Amino acid sequence: MVSSKDDSSTDSDNSSGDVPDSKPSVYTEGEKVLAYHGPRIYEAKVQKAELRKNEWRYFVHYLGWNKNWDEWVGTDRLMKHTEDNVLKQQALDKKQGMEKNTKSGRSAQAKPKSSADVKLDKEDTKSNVPKGKKRKADSGTEGNVSAEKLVKIQIPSTLKKQLVDDWEFITQQNKLVKLPRSPTVDDILTKYLEYRSKKDGMMTDSVGEILNGIRCYFDKALPVILLYKKERQQYHEAVSDNVSPSSVYGAEHLLRLFVKLPELLAYVKIEEETLIRLQQKLLDFLKFLQKNQGTFFLSAYDGPKAPEGSGKDKES
């Protein structure tokens, strides 16, 4: 979605109508197509078609995926939606599935079908190269952040389920996490520090640094990218200027940060060796969250409390 900004600077160049009509467009706006993304082929819909520097560019939406993945692509990435090409897509999916099974012992994940899965597309970006590439386009820096450079954060399966439940409670059931939470994000980070200190027999500076980094990212990211629309009103009521979100919110929102961390860290210059250590430490922290899932996370959220509150929920 953001990637459209990349190309928007050229929009005015083409809107004058004096671009030589040298090539007819292969695809039309609204046409259903098949689009390459990394080693896979996805069903997509052409939303815009523009002639740029004598080449046709198409703004596509991947069907069944969050619109954040929408992006501009060239003709080389698209195919007509024909029976033969669909068979080609299925054969490629099967091949990728078999490769993924042999590499990781897991079955290949099909394209999201349910609304919960669509929500989780962002979360499922762990080690999947095409999705990583999608993120590159999504971030609006095509060519700057490669999929290989994304920090791979493997979210444990029980925590993934937690993310689905979290999405379900808020977006489908109009419920909210009751604030302030206990334990807060600050409490959880402190508990982890104590746990590591006992385990390692000392307090390591590197763990402290990473936890400070997590807190800092959380406080900055929460109001910008970690809230659902229905939670914004609650945020304004719960967090005042001199209060940090990490002292109000808890594990539910902290876990969402780990979904977004790879793309946030993509803009930080990190040495490869440091990156590997960081991935290990972040995974260790997630395992700590998983181990304490029963005490850190709510099993049920609050329903709309006051009439005016539920009214706001319905509006958003």
Secondary structure, 3 states (H helix, E strand, C coil): CCCHHHHHCCHHHHHCCCCCCCCCCCCCCCCEEEEEECCEEEEEEEEEEEEECCEEEEEEEECCCCHHHCEEEEHHHEEECCHHHHHHHHHHHHHHHHHHHHHHCCCCCCCCCCHHHHHCCCCCCCCCHHHHHHHHHHCCCCCCCCHHHCCCCCCCHHHHHHHHHHHHHHHHCCCECCCCCCCCHHHHHHHHHHHHHHHHCCCCHHHHHHHHHHHHHHHHHHHHHHCCHHHHHHHHHHCCCCCCHHHCCCHHHHHHHHHHHHHHHCCCCCCHHHHHHHHHHHHHHHHHHHHCHHHHCCCCCECCCCHHHHHHHHHC
